[in-house]
Amino acid sequence: MNIRIKLFFMIIALLFTMSSLTSSAKGDLLSLSLKELMNVNIGSPYSGKIFQSEVTPITADSYNFALMIPVGTVPQYSAEIIAAADLAASKVNEMGGINGKKLAIVGADDGALSDISVTLANRLIQEYRISAIIGAGNSDVAEELLKQVSIPNKVPLLTHSASSNRLAEISGGKYFWRMLTSNQGQVKIIADELEQLNRLDRVYLIKDRTLYSKEMTKGIKEELTYRGNSIVGELTISELVDIATMNLRSEVNSMIKAKPHAVFVTLKSEKLPQFMQAIDKLWHGSKPLFIMGDTVKPVSFKGFDIEHLSPCIKFLISQESSSTSAPLQEHINALLKINNSGFDSAYIYDSIFLMAMAKSLEKSKNIPINEALKRLTNGSKLITENHYPDIESMFNKNASFRYRGMSGQIQFDHQGQNIHAKMLIRKLKQTTSSQNKCLQAL
């Protein structure tokens, strides 16, 4: 079919589907290149769903926490998150619940889409008496949830992986807390790694138009400038594009011509494996180092053939030590019959316990939720989940505590940032030096 005719029918189809796209997606359509426009996925719109945990069901007087997760797009990752939340809530209930009432977990499969997430969250508050939101791992989603749901309804949001710097500013330290390192901290970790490997002088950026990608690429550019370097090229791939139908030969050739020593990638987890698979087929010769942003996990590459690039791929992941989260990971591995669960499950587990403690103190001691979380994590006396049954009586004797959970020590500052959060850069595949020339220092 003539390309102009194909483009005409594509535009007509897009006009019919514009009403079903999210508001952020509508704005993005206006900035798509011709090649991106020809590869936009115009399938059935995603509507999301609400589901109840069979392990911790809602009762007439239960405390209900929402768990916002993209089940449809990353099912195994979401299954690990659900398992961690269920286990934590079950233990809370075994220890007496919250002020004598059961804790229930209500899941919302939002597809990591802002409009869908906001709609589901408002329904959860109105129809399911939600008193806290756990999850919302995507920064764009978390931003809209804060603006349209948490702040207007005074419902706290505790996220395990929304790292945008802007989120703390929006909340003003009242309704938002996060477990992982912010984007500002992540940029420094990546720059330090590249400098150590002598690859800071030729960095190439592959990004989309999400909040995470914008902040991270801006931060990398500034950090490189500060250290006397600059990027050698960049490529933007819209999150609306169907990678499977997109011919990336010219883009990969442009990357090869730039001769990068390192490539930093911030595409979403549902897009990245297919994108890297395409690069694996098209890139010949010496490979650069690829570092993936926090939007993608190693599990996302399961089932994708990237044999040539796999030795050259590293991930930015949350982790403090394997020993603290080992019991939880063993539980999830056995439950889901997988080999290795991700560290985000430890953040979710701790989020449930901390929020349950804070809700207990909020009610029994009549203090704001932000004050309760501050008192639970900014003191000198060590507490763990095992102190949960006695937290109210302990609160009468101690001004504040320091909390250690499955993810390690947690301490929230005045903006809701966990100042003890740690991240590391890990290889996708362990190889010998002879097989792994892309990772050798230049």
Salt bridges, closest charged atoms under 4 A:
ASP28 OD1 - ARG209 NE 3.49
GLU36 OE1 - ARG209 NH2 3.50
GLU127 OE2 - ARG123 NE 3.33
GLU143 OE2 - LYS147 NZ 3.06
GLU143 OE2 - ARG166 NH2 2.81
ASP192 OD2 - LYS188 NZ 2.95
ASP192 OD1 - ARG227 NH2 2.76
GLU193 OE2 - LYS314 NZ 2.71
GLU195 OE1 - ARG227 NH1 2.76
ASP201 OD1 - HIS261 ND1 2.98
GLU222 OE2 - LYS218 NZ 2.67
GLU223 OE2 - ARG227 NE 2.88
GLU234 OE1 - LYS207 NZ 3.30
GLU234 OE2 - LYS221 NZ 3.10
GLU251 OE1 - LYS35 NZ 3.05
ASP280 OD2 - HIS308 ND1 3.32
ASP294 OD1 - LYS297 NZ 3.08
GLU320 OE1 - ARG404 NH2 3.69
ASP344 OD2 - LYS297 NZ 3.36
GLU362 OE1 - LYS359 NZ 3.30
GLU371 OE2 - ARG375 NH1 3.77
GLU385 OE2 - LYS91 NZ 3.86
